[in-house]
Amino acid sequence: MPSRRTILRWLSLGAIVALTAVPMTAASAHSSSSGEHAAVQRIFVIMLENHSKSTVIGDVNAPFITSLANDYAEATNYYGVTHPSQPNYVAAITGQLDLDQMNDTFTNHFALPNLVDQLEAKGKTWGAYMDTMPTAGYTGFTAPGSVALYTNKHNPFVLMDDISSNPDRLANIKPYTDLASDLNSSNAPDFVWISPNQCNDMHGGVYVAVEGHPETPCPYGSTVDDANDAALKQKADAFVESAVDTIRSSKAWTGNSAIFIMTDEADFDGSATDTDLWADVRGCCDSPGYGSAPGLPEGYVLIDNGSHPWSGPFGGGLIPAIVVTTHGPRGLKDDTPYNHYSLLRTIEQVWGLGYLGYAADSENVSSMTTLLQH
């Protein structure tokens, strides 16, 4: 049988001060605040790749990420929506899955209402910062050249038809190197998305050295915590530390601002659900369930199996999810079930944007405002 990492490669192609107080529980946070309307000035999202909660939080190779989870707020029951990568990025800004495009194909594009539409309609500004993207508004599939340090499958904004066809909107999708100056300018965006490159986000798969990028090469890890996997976590930890420091030291870190840090999906190293082929397909909150399998867990959406070999739940697995705030809770562990639809719902709720897709399903998709309360 191929290794879990080999399977992952197949699919990928096509939060600092230590507190001494007892950690706050989700229940105690709710008792002090309704959690319904947290005043938030700016929201930052840092999306990492392909690693489970159990392989990141507490791992010796990710000390900074672990310190954020311990010192700030951690959603301990947060899942990817599905597998593979690209659908999770799309779900996070549209609240939807396109069941015909549940893959990582570079040429995919989506005519879906999205978070940018909502932000602009409300007068909110936004910026997406892509590590190793060569120029603002770049619409190529990979960079540099065919070496996929940057890849459009990790940039959900350029995949949206009403963004990729609009030069003014494309201008808000910038190289990551523009972040620091933008955050210290007089017009820092209200919403910021950050996608590290594939050596800095724990994805891997770059086998050549790229000039000017000491993080290269970064081969895939074949097993959890082999030398390659350990190196990927070390590089991601260093990137997150630098990004968080850049944000928190900037003029934009004001009000009750928040940084959400998570991976897109688990790394196929969790508990098997129905078959050893898909090691972690657990989920919640309107993740898809294929076929006619009886007894799908509550919170799955049953869809037609068609030609898909899977029968049963198809969530994205349990992943790390951390919220770093200026004035929010410290030491909070929230075990409410969440996924990327919850992330979208939270952004929509705190800014009164309305709700897209499954983010509107208040019965199954909870917002994460408990992790923002102050």
C-alpha positions as CSV (number, residue, x, y, z in Angstrom):
1,M,0.0,0.0,0.0
2,P,1.3,3.5,-0.8
3,S,2.3,5.7,2.2
4,R,-0.1,8.3,3.5
5,R,2.2,11.0,2.2
6,T,2.2,9.5,-1.2
7,I,-1.6,9.5,-1.3
8,L,-1.5,13.1,-0.2
9,R,0.9,14.0,-3.1
10,W,-1.6,12.3,-5.5
11,L,-4.4,14.4,-4.2
12,S,-2.4,17.6,-4.2
13,L,-1.6,17.4,-7.8
14,G,-4.8,18.1,-10.1
15,A,-1.3,31.9,17.8
16,I,3.1,35.6,23.8
17,V,3.3,35.7,27.1
18,A,2.9,32.5,29.0
19,L,0.0,32.6,31.5
20,T,-0.1,31.0,34.8
21,A,-3.8,31.1,35.3
22,V,-6.0,28.1,34.7
23,P,-7.0,28.0,31.0
24,M,-10.4,29.5,30.3
25,T,-13.0,27.0,29.1
26,A,-15.5,27.7,26.4
27,A,-18.3,27.4,28.9
28,S,-16.8,30.1,31.1
29,A,-16.2,32.4,28.1
30,H,-19.9,32.0,27.1
31,S,-20.9,32.8,30.7
32,S,-19.2,36.2,30.6
33,S,-20.4,37.2,27.2
34,S,-23.1,36.2,24.8
35,G,-20.5,35.7,22.0
36,E,-22.9,37.1,19.5
37,H,-21.3,40.4,18.5
38,A,-17.6,40.8,19.1
39,A,-16.3,44.2,18.0
40,V,-13.4,43.4,15.6
41,Q,-11.4,46.0,13.8
42,R,-9.2,43.8,11.6
43,I,-9.1,40.1,10.7
44,F,-6.1,38.2,9.4
45,V,-6.1,34.6,8.2
46,I,-2.9,32.6,7.8
47,M,-3.7,29.3,5.9
48,L,-1.2,26.5,6.2
49,E,-1.3,23.1,4.6
50,N,-1.9,19.4,5.0
51,H,-1.3,18.8,8.7
52,S,-3.4,17.4,11.5
53,K,-3.8,19.1,14.9
54,S,-2.1,16.1,16.5
55,T,1.0,16.5,14.3
56,V,1.5,20.3,14.9
57,I,0.2,21.4,18.3
58,G,2.8,20.2,20.8
59,D,5.3,19.1,18.2
60,V,8.9,20.0,18.9
61,N,9.3,21.3,15.4
62,A,6.5,23.9,15.8
63,P,7.3,25.6,19.1
64,F,6.0,29.0,18.2
65,I,2.7,27.8,16.8
66,T,2.3,25.6,19.9
67,S,3.0,28.7,22.2
68,L,0.2,30.6,20.4
69,A,-2.2,27.7,20.9
70,N,-1.3,27.7,24.6
71,D,-1.3,31.4,25.3
72,Y,-4.2,32.6,23.2
73,A,-7.3,30.8,22.0
74,E,-7.4,27.4,20.4
75,A,-10.4,25.7,18.7
76,T,-9.6,22.1,19.6
77,N,-12.4,20.6,17.5
78,Y,-11.9,22.3,14.1
79,Y,-12.0,20.4,10.9
80,G,-11.2,20.8,7.3
81,V,-14.3,20.8,5.2
82,T,-13.1,18.0,2.8
83,H,-10.1,16.8,0.8
84,P,-8.0,17.8,-1.2
85,S,-6.7,21.3,-0.7
86,Q,-8.4,23.6,-3.2
87,P,-12.0,23.0,-2.2
88,N,-11.2,24.0,1.4
89,Y,-9.9,27.4,0.2
90,V,-13.0,27.9,-1.9
91,A,-15.2,26.9,0.9
92,A,-13.5,29.4,3.3
93,I,-14.5,32.4,1.1
94,T,-17.7,31.2,-0.5
95,G,-19.4,28.8,2.0
96,Q,-19.8,26.3,-0.8
97,L,-18.3,23.3,-2.5
98,D,-18.5,22.7,-6.2
99,L,-18.9,18.9,-6.3
100,D,-17.7,18.7,-9.9
101,Q,-14.4,20.4,-9.0
102,M,-13.4,18.5,-5.8
103,N,-9.8,18.5,-6.9
104,D,-6.6,20.7,-7.2
105,T,-6.7,21.4,-10.9
106,F,-5.0,24.7,-11.8
107,T,-7.6,25.6,-14.4
108,N,-10.6,25.5,-12.0
109,H,-12.5,28.7,-11.7
110,F,-15.7,29.5,-9.8
111,A,-18.7,31.8,-10.5
112,L,-19.7,32.0,-6.9
113,P,-20.7,34.8,-4.6
114,N,-17.8,35.3,-2.2
115,L,-16.4,37.1,0.7
116,V,-14.9,39.9,-1.4
117,D,-18.4,40.7,-2.7
118,Q,-19.6,41.0,0.8
119,L,-16.7,43.1,2.1
120,E,-16.9,45.6,-0.7
121,A,-20.7,45.9,-0.4
122,K,-20.2,46.8,3.3
123,G,-17.4,49.3,2.6
124,K,-14.7,47.0,4.0
125,T,-11.2,46.9,2.4
126,W,-9.3,43.7,1.8
127,G,-5.9,42.4,0.7
128,A,-4.6,38.9,-0.1
129,Y,-0.8,38.4,0.3
130,M,0.7,35.4,-1.5
131,D,4.2,34.2,-0.7
132,T,6.4,34.1,-3.8
133,M,3.7,35.5,-6.1
134,P,5.8,37.6,-8.5
135,T,3.5,40.6,-9.1
136,A,0.2,42.0,-7.9
137,G,-2.7,40.5,-9.8
138,Y,-0.7,37.6,-11.1
139,T,-3.0,35.0,-12.8
140,G,-0.4,32.3,-13.6
141,F,-0.8,28.9,-12.2
142,T,2.6,28.6,-10.5
143,A,5.7,30.7,-9.7
144,P,8.6,30.9,-10.2
145,G,7.9,29.3,-13.6
146,S,6.9,25.7,-13.3
147,V,8.5,25.4,-9.8
148,A,5.4,25.6,-7.7
149,L,6.5,27.7,-4.7
150,Y,3.4,29.8,-5.3
151,T,0.4,28.0,-6.7
152,N,-3.0,29.3,-7.5
153,K,-4.8,26.4,-5.8
154,H,-3.8,28.0,-2.5
155,N,-5.1,31.4,-3.7
156,P,-8.9,31.3,-3.6
157,F,-9.3,34.9,-4.7
158,V,-7.8,34.5,-8.1
159,L,-10.1,31.4,-8.7
160,M,-13.2,33.6,-8.5
161,D,-14.5,34.8,-11.8
162,D,-15.7,38.1,-10.6
163,I,-12.3,38.8,-9.1
164,S,-10.0,37.5,-11.8
165,S,-11.9,39.5,-14.4
166,N,-11.7,42.8,-12.5
167,P,-8.3,44.6,-12.6
168,D,-9.1,46.7,-9.5
169,R,-9.8,43.6,-7.5
170,L,-6.8,41.8,-8.8
171,A,-4.7,44.7,-7.6
172,N,-5.5,43.7,-4.0
173,I,-3.9,40.3,-4.5
174,K,-0.3,41.1,-3.8
175,P,3.1,39.5,-3.2
176,Y,3.6,38.7,0.5
177,T,6.6,41.1,0.5
178,D,4.1,44.0,0.3
179,L,2.4,43.1,3.6
180,A,4.6,45.0,6.1
181,S,4.4,48.3,4.2
182,D,0.7,48.0,3.6
183,L,0.0,47.3,7.3
184,N,2.0,50.4,8.3
185,S,0.3,52.7,5.7
186,S,-2.7,54.9,6.3
187,N,-4.9,52.5,4.3
188,A,-4.2,49.1,5.8
189,P,-6.9,46.5,4.7
190,D,-9.6,45.5,7.1
191,F,-9.4,41.9,6.0
192,V,-6.0,40.2,5.2
193,W,-5.5,36.7,3.9
194,I,-1.9,35.2,3.9
195,S,-0.9,32.1,2.0
196,P,2.7,31.0,2.5
197,N,4.5,29.3,-0.3
198,Q,4.6,25.5,-0.5
199,C,7.9,25.3,1.4
200,N,6.6,27.6,4.2
201,D,3.1,26.2,4.6
202,M,4.1,22.6,5.4
203,H,3.0,21.3,2.0
204,G,6.3,20.5,0.4
205,G,7.0,19.0,-2.9
206,V,9.7,21.4,-4.2
207,Y,12.8,19.4,-5.0
208,V,15.1,22.1,-6.4
209,A,16.8,25.1,-4.9
210,V,15.3,28.4,-6.0
211,E,17.6,31.4,-5.9
212,G,16.6,33.9,-3.2
213,H,14.5,31.3,-1.3
214,P,16.6,29.6,1.4
215,E,13.5,27.6,2.3
216,T,14.1,25.5,-0.8
217,P,14.2,22.7,-1.5
218,C,11.5,21.2,0.6
219,P,10.7,17.5,-0.3
220,Y,7.5,15.9,0.8
221,G,7.7,14.0,4.1
222,S,6.9,10.3,3.6
223,T,5.9,9.8,7.2
224,V,5.0,12.1,10.1
225,D,8.1,13.6,11.7
226,D,10.6,12.0,9.3
227,A,13.4,14.5,8.5
228,N,11.5,16.1,5.6
229,D,8.3,16.5,7.5
230,A,10.1,17.9,10.5
231,A,11.8,20.4,8.2
232,L,8.5,21.5,6.7
233,K,7.1,22.2,10.2
234,Q,10.2,24.1,11.2
235,K,9.9,26.3,8.1
236,A,6.2,26.9,8.6
237,D,6.8,27.7,12.3
238,A,9.4,30.3,11.3
239,F,7.1,31.8,8.7
240,V,4.2,32.1,11.1
241,E,6.4,33.7,13.8
242,S,7.6,36.3,11.3
243,A,4.1,36.9,9.9
244,V,2.6,37.3,13.4
245,D,5.4,39.6,14.5
246,T,4.9,41.7,11.4
247,I,1.2,42.0,12.1
248,R,1.5,42.6,15.8
249,S,4.2,45.2,15.4
250,S,2.4,47.2,12.7
251,K,0.1,50.2,12.9
252,A,-2.8,47.9,11.8
253,W,-2.7,45.9,15.0
254,T,-5.3,48.1,16.7
255,G,-8.8,47.6,18.3
256,N,-9.8,44.1,18.9
257,S,-8.0,42.7,15.9
258,A,-7.6,38.9,15.4
259,I,-5.3,36.5,13.6
260,F,-6.8,33.1,12.6
261,I,-4.1,30.4,12.0
262,M,-5.1,27.0,10.6
263,T,-4.3,24.4,8.0
264,D,-6.6,23.6,5.1
265,E,-7.0,19.9,5.8
266,A,-5.5,17.1,7.9
267,D,-2.5,15.1,6.7
268,F,-4.1,11.7,6.4
269,D,-2.5,10.6,9.7
270,G,-5.6,10.6,12.0
271,S,-8.0,7.9,13.0
272,A,-9.4,5.9,10.1
273,T,-13.1,6.2,9.6
274,D,-14.2,3.7,7.0
275,T,-11.0,2.7,5.2
276,D,-7.2,2.9,5.7
277,L,-6.9,4.7,2.3
278,W,-8.4,7.9,3.8
279,A,-6.9,8.0,7.3
280,D,-8.8,11.1,8.5
281,V,-12.1,12.1,6.9
282,R,-13.7,13.2,10.1
283,G,-15.6,16.4,10.0
284,C,-18.6,18.4,11.0
285,C,-20.7,21.4,10.1
286,D,-22.0,20.5,6.7
287,S,-19.0,18.6,5.4
288,P,-20.0,16.2,2.5
289,G,-21.1,12.6,3.0
290,Y,-21.0,10.4,-0.1
291,G,-23.3,7.7,-1.2
292,S,-26.1,6.1,0.7
293,A,-24.1,5.0,3.7
294,P,-26.4,4.8,6.8
295,G,-25.7,6.6,10.0
296,L,-23.7,9.5,8.7
297,P,-22.6,11.6,11.6
298,E,-24.8,14.6,12.4
299,G,-23.8,17.7,10.5
300,Y,-22.8,16.0,7.2
301,V,-24.5,16.8,4.0
302,L,-25.5,13.6,2.0
303,I,-24.6,13.9,-1.6
304,D,-24.9,11.5,-4.6
305,N,-22.0,9.1,-4.8
306,G,-22.0,9.0,-8.5
307,S,-18.7,7.4,-9.6
308,H,-16.8,8.4,-6.5
309,P,-15.3,5.3,-4.8
310,W,-16.1,6.7,-1.4
311,S,-19.1,5.8,0.7
312,G,-19.5,7.6,4.0
313,P,-18.3,10.9,5.5
314,F,-15.7,13.0,3.7
315,G,-14.6,15.8,6.0
316,G,-11.2,17.2,5.9
317,G,-10.0,15.8,9.3
318,L,-9.1,17.4,12.6
319,I,-6.7,20.3,12.1
320,P,-4.9,23.0,14.2
321,A,-6.9,26.3,14.6
322,I,-5.6,29.2,16.7
323,V,-7.0,32.7,17.2
324,V,-4.6,35.4,18.4
325,T,-6.3,38.7,19.5
326,T,-5.3,42.0,20.8
327,H,-7.8,41.9,23.7
328,G,-9.5,38.5,23.4
329,P,-9.3,35.5,25.7
330,R,-6.1,34.0,26.9
331,G,-5.6,30.3,27.5
332,L,-9.0,29.4,26.0
333,K,-9.6,25.9,24.7
334,D,-12.9,25.8,22.8
335,D,-14.2,22.3,21.9
336,T,-17.2,23.5,19.8
337,P,-17.2,21.7,16.4
338,Y,-16.0,24.2,13.8
339,N,-14.7,24.1,10.2
340,H,-13.9,26.6,7.4
341,Y,-17.6,27.4,7.0
342,S,-17.4,28.5,10.7
343,L,-14.4,30.8,9.9
344,L,-16.5,32.4,7.1
345,R,-19.6,32.7,9.3
346,T,-17.5,34.4,12.0
347,I,-16.2,37.1,9.6
348,E,-19.6,37.6,8.3
349,Q,-21.2,37.8,11.7
350,V,-18.8,40.3,13.3
351,W,-19.0,42.7,10.4
352,G,-22.7,42.2,9.5
353,L,-22.1,41.0,6.0
354,G,-24.9,38.4,5.7
355,Y,-24.2,34.8,5.1
356,L,-23.1,32.7,2.1
357,G,-23.8,29.1,1.4
358,Y,-23.4,26.7,4.3
359,A,-22.2,29.6,6.6
360,A,-25.9,30.5,6.8
361,D,-26.8,27.2,8.4
362,S,-26.9,28.3,12.0
363,E,-28.1,24.9,13.2
364,N,-25.0,23.0,12.0
365,V,-22.3,25.8,11.5
366,S,-21.3,27.8,14.6
367,S,-19.5,31.1,14.6
368,M,-16.2,31.4,16.5
369,T,-17.0,34.6,18.3
370,T,-16.3,33.0,21.7
371,L,-12.6,33.0,20.7
372,L,-12.8,36.8,20.1
373,Q,-14.5,38.0,23.2
374,H,-12.8,40.6,25.4
